[in-house]
């Protein structure tokens, strides 16, 4: 089996890129959620309102969504008796250990609490996990072209439906870096070749990793998006 070294996959995904920017939080019908512990609190913000529930629900403040003001690496939303500051700095929930894209500070009636918000981020370790590719650029993968992506022994390997690929990888602070990749050189005509070409195009620039609510992983770069499902 012959291998070809491809100089296309040194990439890093900054944590700030793993979540919608504070400027876009809650717009276009989406609800931005942030929460913290001890005492428990939650903020929900959409394109119309901002609502805070603090002290395990004992304190409730709600108002029309204020216009955001830029702060260092983030945005501040100031309403009567309520100020919410969102910064694109990774945050780990003190109770669950989950990691989120944003650090959030809330001042409600003079009392300040801190917590996490935005999109849940992947853990620092994917070692030992195995995934299949569900879709590439919005198109389901061909049923007769099985896919696989493994993270094992410090290497990422697998197939996007045609050739096999392999490379070393590291993950640090939510950033995935893949060394120059080796790939077999089989010629693939049809769906297998098409989906492999689209998948490898994903790695032409910085790639962000996100977890969806149903536990899938999305890899995004520019207009390219691949969705992966974890395998047993």
LOLONU-70764 format. One record per residue (C-alpha): x, y, z; residue number from 1. Coordinates in steps of 0.25 Angstrom, whole numbers, plus 5000, padded with zeros to 4 digits. Last residue first. Layout:
<atoms>
     X     Y     Z    k
     X     Y     Z  NUM
...
</atoms>
This chain:
<atoms>
     X     Y     Z    k
  4923  5010  5083  232
  4923  5020  5072  231
  4922  5035  5073  230
  4915  5042  5062  229
  4922  5053  5053  228
  4916  5065  5046  227
  4925  5071  5035  226
  4924  5086  5032  225
  4931  5094  5021  224
  4927  5108  5018  223
  4938  5114  5026  222
  4944  5103  5035  221
  4935  5095  5043  220
  4936  5081  5050  219
  4923  5077  5057  218
  4923  5066  5068  217
  4910  5059  5072  216
  4905  5058  5086  215
  4890  5061  5084  214
  4892  5075  5089  213
  4903  5078  5079  212
  4918  5078  5082  211
  4927  5087  5075  210
  4941  5087  5069  209
  4946  5098  5060  208
  4955  5096  5049  207
  4966  5107  5044  206
  4969  5106  5029  205
  4969  5096  5018  204
  4965  5085  5027  203
  4950  5084  5023  202
  4955  5082  5008  201
  4959  5068  5013  200
  4944  5065  5016  199
  4939  5070  5002  198
  4949  5062  4995  197
  4946  5049  5003  196
  4931  5052  5000  195
  4933  5053  4985  194
  4943  5041  4984  193
  4933  5032  4991  192
  4921  5037  4984  191
  4927  5035  4970  190
  4941  5031  4966  189
  4951  5027  4976  188
  4966  5025  4971  187
  4974  5019  4982  186
  4986  5027  4987  185
  4987  5024  5002  184
  4988  5036  5011  183
  4998  5041  5021  182
  4995  5054  5028  181
  5004  5066  5032  180
  5002  5067  5047  179
  4988  5070  5053  178
  4986  5081  5063  177
  4973  5082  5071  176
  4971  5094  5080  175
  4961  5093  5092  174
  4971  5097  5102  173
  4981  5087  5097  172
  4978  5075  5087  171
  4990  5068  5080  170
  4990  5060  5067  169
  4999  5050  5059  168
  4994  5046  5045  167
  4987  5035  5038  166
  4978  5034  5026  165
  4971  5023  5018  164
  4966  5025  5005  163
  4951  5024  5000  162
  4939  5027  5010  161
  4945  5038  5019  160
  4955  5028  5025  159
  4962  5026  5038  158
  4973  5032  5046  157
  4976  5042  5057  156
  4989  5039  5065  155
  4993  5040  5079  154
  4991  5026  5082  153
  4977  5026  5078  152
  4967  5036  5072  151
  4959  5029  5062  150
  4951  5035  5050  149
  4942  5025  5042  148
  4934  5025  5029  147
  4926  5014  5022  146
  4924  5017  5007  145
  4912  5008  5003  144
  4902  5017  5011  143
  4908  5030  5004  142
  4910  5041  5014  141
  4899  5050  5017  140
  4900  5064  5010  139
  4900  5077  5018  138
  4915  5080  5015  137
  4919  5066  5020  136
  4909  5057  5028  135
  4909  5046  5038  134
  4924  5043  5039  133
  4927  5032  5048  132
  4934  5033  5061  131
  4944  5026  5070  130
  4949  5031  5084  129
  4962  5026  5091  128
  4968  5039  5092  127
  4958  5050  5091  126
  4964  5058  5102  125
  4963  5073  5105  124
  4948  5072  5105  123
  4939  5077  5094  122
  4932  5090  5097  121
  4918  5094  5101  120
  4913  5106  5093  119
  4911  5119  5101  118
  4911  5122  5115  117
  4919  5120  5128  116
  4919  5125  5142  115
  4921  5137  5151  114
  4913  5145  5161  113
  4912  5159  5165  112
  4902  5165  5175  111
  4898  5180  5173  110
  4884  5178  5168  109
  4888  5167  5159  108
  4903  5167  5154  107
  4906  5156  5144  106
  4919  5151  5140  105
  4920  5141  5128  104
  4932  5133  5123  103
  4930  5128  5109  102
  4933  5115  5101  101
  4928  5105  5111  100
  4934  5093  5118   99
  4927  5083  5126   98
  4933  5080  5140   97
  4919  5077  5145   96
  4920  5085  5158   95
  4930  5096  5156   94
  4926  5098  5141   93
  4938  5101  5133   92
  4940  5114  5125   91
  4947  5117  5112   90
  4949  5132  5110   89
  4941  5139  5099   88
  4935  5149  5109   87
  4921  5151  5113   86
  4917  5162  5122   85
  4903  5163  5128   84
  4898  5175  5136   83
  4884  5175  5143   82
  4878  5185  5152   81
  4872  5193  5140   80
  4879  5187  5127   79
  4893  5187  5123   78
  4898  5177  5113   77
  4913  5176  5112   76
  4921  5169  5100   75
  4934  5162  5098   74
  4949  5161  5096   73
  4951  5174  5103   72
  4938  5181  5104   71
  4928  5185  5093   70
  4914  5190  5097   69
  4902  5182  5095   68
  4888  5188  5093   67
  4878  5184  5104   66
  4869  5172  5103   65
  4855  5176  5108   64
  4855  5173  5123   63
  4854  5162  5133   62
  4859  5160  5147   61
  4856  5148  5156   60
  4862  5146  5170   59
  4858  5133  5178   58
  4861  5124  5166   57
  4873  5117  5172   56
  4878  5130  5177   55
  4877  5136  5163   54
  4868  5136  5151   53
  4872  5146  5140   52
  4864  5149  5128   51
  4868  5157  5115   50
  4858  5160  5105   49
  4855  5162  5090   48
  4867  5155  5082   47
  4868  5144  5092   46
  4875  5144  5105   45
  4874  5134  5116   44
  4882  5136  5129   43
  4883  5125  5140   42
  4887  5125  5155   41
  4891  5115  5165   40
  4897  5120  5178   39
  4907  5114  5178   38
  4907  5111  5163   37
  4906  5118  5150   36
  4898  5119  5137   35
  4899  5125  5123   34
  4889  5122  5112   33
  4888  5130  5099   32
  4874  5127  5092   31
  4874  5127  5077   30
  4863  5134  5069   29
  4873  5141  5059   28
  4880  5148  5071   27
  4883  5142  5085   26
  4898  5144  5085   25
  4902  5150  5072   24
  4912  5161  5078   23
  4916  5151  5089   22
  4922  5143  5078   21
  4916  5129  5075   20
  4924  5119  5081   19
  4937  5110  5077   18
  4944  5122  5071   17
  4947  5128  5084   16
  4953  5114  5087   15
  4963  5116  5076   14
  4963  5104  5066   13
  4977  5100  5061   12
  4981  5094  5048   11
  4993  5087  5042   10
  4985  5079  5031    9
  4989  5081  5017    8
  5003  5077  5014    7
  4998  5063  5009    6
  5008  5051  5010    5
  5004  5041  5000    4
  5004  5026  5004    3
  5006  5013  4996    2
  5000  5000  5000    1
</atoms>
